[in-house]
Amino acid sequence: MAACAAQLEPVEAAIKEGVTAAAVAHFDETGVHLHGKTGWLHVACTALLTHYAIHTKRGQHAMVAIGILTHFLGRAVHDGLASYQLFAQCLHALCNAHHLRELTFVEEQLGQHWAGDLKQLLREMKRAADAAARAGLAAVSEPARQDFLRRYEALLALGVAANPLPPPPGKGGRRAKGKARCLVDRLVLHQVEVLAFLADVSIPFDNNQAERDIRMTKVRQKISGCFRSDAGAVHFCRIRGYVSTLRKQGIPIFAALRQAVAGTPVMPTTTSQSCRGSVPPPPPAVAAASLAA
């Protein structure tokens, strides 16, 4: 594995550069076991590229060390972790799949009907954005967006009324707002990021791309356990990111890995595109030609 990872170092650098230059990229992180301690696997990806990195930290310190978000100027799609918002040089979009799950909790566990209505509205917005994309439009029409916005704000007003702030605690403590009020405040404060997909249909509704790319690493942890060394973690991230990128681009994986071990790794396409869904892989003939080269 170490020999293969060494040959893939320039390929990983090219993938990292491609993600950094993308118009839209997805970001996520998940906990991993790193030689007996908790570490964090970070993914930065597009429909064509995947970059993994492992760090001992989850937040801004790790993101700066990895070096993608510090130079990223496109639209960052993520789950709303506060550390992402610290990178103000780029635009942001929040994952609405997360919001749908949280709204389901508020509706079913707390019995607040506005949450169910807001779920239906978000799904209606997504259908409108998908229809606009299929029609070749850049955005949902202005009248439709204004109507959606009016209904969105009315439902959040109901959410505020259903979840009043508790009285201030003594001695300067923080108010325990509860999950429902925290969700409402986030949807109000980050309204532009939540509804970004309406004004630009190239922005995805959710962060499912990153969640799909990070899922197999969790399967690996269940099977193989922890990383026993920092070097092993680095090698895994480099090779796994390469394999994920090859799969996205329709390039035969085992043949490419054989070439990598032999010292002539296949360089995948590193120019990413902004898109709502998965970019179709190149035809088999194109992939085969890239291997032959």
C-alpha positions in Angstrom: 0.0 0.0 0.0 2.8 2.4 0.8 4.4 2.0 -2.7 1.0 2.7 -4.4 0.4 5.7 -2.1 3.8 7.1 -3.0 3.1 7.0 -6.7 -0.3 8.6 -6.2 1.0 11.7 -4.3 1.0 14.0 -7.4 -2.4 12.6 -8.4 -3.8 13.4 -5.0 -2.4 17.0 -5.3 -4.1 17.4 -8.6 -7.4 16.1 -7.2 -7.1 18.5 -4.3 -6.5 21.4 -6.7 -9.5 20.4 -8.8 -11.8 20.4 -5.8 -10.4 23.8 -4.6 -11.1 25.3 -8.0 -14.7 23.9 -8.4 -17.7 26.1 -8.6 -19.6 23.9 -6.2 -18.0 21.4 -3.7 -19.3 19.3 -0.8 -17.7 19.1 2.6 -18.3 16.7 5.5 -16.5 15.0 8.4 -16.9 11.9 10.5 -15.2 10.4 13.5 -12.6 7.6 13.1 -10.3 5.7 15.5 -6.8 6.8 15.1 -4.2 4.7 17.0 -6.4 4.5 20.0 -7.8 8.0 20.0 -10.6 9.8 18.2 -9.7 11.4 14.9 -11.7 13.0 12.1 -11.9 12.0 8.5 -12.6 15.0 6.3 -14.0 14.8 2.8 -14.1 17.5 0.1 -15.6 16.4 -3.1 -17.5 17.0 -6.3 -19.4 14.7 -8.7 -16.1 13.9 -10.4 -13.5 14.2 -7.6 -12.9 13.0 -4.0 -10.3 14.1 -1.6 -9.9 12.6 1.9 -7.8 13.7 4.8 -7.5 12.6 8.4 -6.8 15.0 11.3 -7.0 14.9 15.1 -9.4 17.9 15.1 -12.8 18.4 13.6 -13.2 22.1 13.1 -11.4 25.1 11.7 -7.9 24.1 12.8 -8.2 20.9 10.8 -9.8 22.6 7.8 -7.0 25.2 7.6 -4.4 22.4 7.9 -6.0 20.5 5.0 -5.9 23.6 2.9 -8.9 23.3 0.6 -11.4 25.6 2.3 -8.7 28.3 2.9 -8.5 28.8 -0.9 -11.9 27.8 -2.0 -13.9 30.6 -3.7 -16.9 28.6 -5.0 -20.1 27.5 -3.2 -19.4 25.2 -0.2 -22.2 22.7 0.6 -22.2 21.4 4.1 -24.3 20.4 7.1 -24.0 23.8 8.9 -21.2 23.0 11.3 -20.1 26.5 12.6 -16.5 26.0 11.6 -17.4 26.0 7.9 -19.1 29.5 8.3 -15.7 30.9 9.4 -14.5 30.7 5.8 -16.1 33.9 4.6 -14.2 34.2 1.2 -16.6 31.6 -0.3 -20.4 31.2 -0.5 -22.2 28.6 1.4 -25.3 26.3 1.0 -26.8 24.2 3.8 -27.9 20.6 3.5 -31.6 20.4 3.4 -31.6 16.6 3.9 -30.4 17.4 7.4 -33.2 19.9 7.8 -35.8 17.4 6.7 -34.6 14.9 9.3 -34.7 17.5 12.0 -38.1 18.7 11.0 -39.4 15.2 11.2 -38.2 15.0 14.8 -39.9 18.3 15.7 -43.1 17.1 14.0 -43.3 13.6 15.3 -41.6 13.8 18.7 -42.7 17.3 19.7 -46.0 17.4 17.9 -45.4 20.7 16.1 -47.4 20.8 12.9 -45.6 23.7 11.3 -42.5 21.4 10.9 -44.5 19.0 8.8 -45.8 21.8 6.6 -42.2 23.2 6.2 -41.0 19.7 5.1 -43.7 19.7 2.4 -42.7 23.2 1.3 -39.0 22.3 1.1 -39.8 19.3 -1.1 -42.1 21.4 -3.3 -39.2 23.9 -3.7 -36.9 21.0 -4.7 -39.4 19.8 -7.3 -39.5 23.4 -8.7 -35.7 23.6 -8.9 -35.5 20.2 -10.5 -38.1 21.2 -13.1 -36.2 24.5 -13.8 -33.0 22.6 -14.3 -34.6 20.2 -16.7 -36.0 23.1 -18.7 -32.5 24.6 -19.0 -33.2 27.6 -16.7 -30.6 29.1 -14.4 -33.1 29.6 -11.5 -36.6 29.1 -10.4 -38.7 32.0 -11.7 -38.8 35.2 -9.6 -42.6 35.1 -8.9 -42.3 31.5 -7.7 -39.3 32.3 -5.5 -41.1 35.2 -3.9 -44.1 33.0 -3.2 -41.9 30.2 -1.7 -40.1 32.8 0.4 -43.4 34.2 1.8 -44.6 30.8 2.8 -41.2 29.8 4.2 -41.1 32.9 6.5 -44.7 32.4 7.6 -44.0 28.9 8.7 -40.9 29.9 10.5 -42.9 32.6 12.3 -45.1 29.8 13.6 -42.0 27.9 14.7 -40.8 30.9 16.6 -44.2 31.2 18.3 -44.2 27.5 19.2 -40.7 27.7 20.7 -40.4 30.9 22.8 -37.0 31.6 24.3 -36.7 30.6 28.0 -35.9 33.3 30.6 -32.3 34.3 30.8 -30.4 32.1 33.3 -28.6 33.7 36.2 -24.9 34.6 36.4 -24.6 35.1 32.6 -25.2 31.6 31.5 -26.5 30.6 28.0 -30.2 30.0 27.4 -31.1 26.3 26.8 -33.2 26.9 23.7 -33.9 23.3 22.8 -33.5 21.5 19.5 -36.6 22.9 17.9 -35.7 26.6 18.6 -32.1 26.0 17.5 -33.4 24.6 14.2 -35.8 27.6 13.7 -33.0 30.1 14.4 -30.7 28.4 12.0 -33.3 28.4 9.2 -34.0 32.1 9.9 -30.4 33.2 10.2 -29.1 31.2 7.2 -32.2 31.6 5.0 -30.1 32.5 1.9 -27.9 29.5 2.3 -30.8 27.2 3.0 -32.7 28.3 -0.2 -29.7 28.9 -2.4 -30.8 26.1 -4.8 -33.8 28.2 -5.8 -31.8 31.2 -7.1 -29.1 28.9 -8.8 -30.2 25.5 -9.9 -26.6 24.3 -10.2 -26.5 24.3 -6.3 -27.7 21.0 -4.9 -30.6 20.7 -2.5 -28.6 18.6 -0.1 -25.1 17.4 0.8 -25.7 13.8 -0.2 -22.6 13.7 -2.4 -20.3 14.1 0.6 -22.4 11.7 2.7 -22.1 9.0 -0.1 -18.4 9.6 -0.4 -17.8 9.2 3.3 -20.0 6.2 3.8 -17.6 3.6 2.6 -14.9 4.8 5.0 -17.3 4.0 7.9 -17.8 0.5 6.5 -14.1 0.1 6.4 -13.8 1.1 10.1 -16.4 -1.5 11.0 -14.5 -4.2 9.2 -10.8 -3.2 9.9 -11.0 -1.2 13.1 -8.7 1.7 13.8 -5.8 3.2 11.9 -2.7 2.1 13.8 -0.4 4.8 12.4 -0.5 8.3 10.9 1.2 7.0 7.8 -1.3 4.3 7.3 -4.1 6.8 7.6 -2.5 9.1 5.0 -2.0 6.1 2.6 -5.6 5.0 3.0 -7.0 8.5 2.3 -4.8 9.0 -0.8 -5.7 5.6 -2.3 -9.3 5.7 -1.3 -9.8 9.2 -2.7 -8.2 8.0 -6.0 -10.4 5.0 -6.2 -13.5 7.1 -5.5 -12.5 9.5 -8.2 -11.8 6.7 -10.7 -15.3 5.3 -10.0 -17.0 8.6 -10.5 -15.2 9.0 -13.9 -15.9 5.5 -15.2 -12.2 4.6 -15.2 -11.4 0.8 -14.6 -10.1 0.8 -11.0 -7.9 -2.3 -10.9 -6.1 -1.6 -14.1 -5.4 2.0 -12.9 -4.1 0.7 -9.6 -1.8 -1.7 -11.4 -0.4 1.2 -13.4 0.0 3.2 -10.2 2.1 0.4 -8.5 4.1 0.2 -11.7 4.9 3.9 -11.5 2.6 5.3 -14.2 -0.6 6.2 -12.5 -3.6 7.2 -14.6 -4.4 10.9 -14.1 -8.2 11.4 -13.9 -9.9 14.5 -15.1 -9.4 17.2 -12.5 -11.6 19.9 -13.9 -14.9 19.7 -12.0 -18.2 21.1 -13.0 -21.1 22.7 -11.0 -24.1 20.4 -11.2 -27.2 19.4 -9.4 -26.8 15.6 -9.7 -24.1 13.2 -10.6 -22.1 13.9 -13.7 -22.3 10.9 -16.0 -19.0 9.1 -16.4 -17.1 9.2 -19.7 -18.0 6.4 -22.2 -16.0 3.2 -21.7 -14.0 3.9 -24.8 -12.8 7.2 -23.3 -11.9 5.5 -20.0 -10.0 2.7 -21.9 -8.2 5.3 -24.0 -7.0 7.1 -20.8 -5.6 3.8 -19.5 -3.9 3.0 -22.8 -2.3 6.4 -22.7 
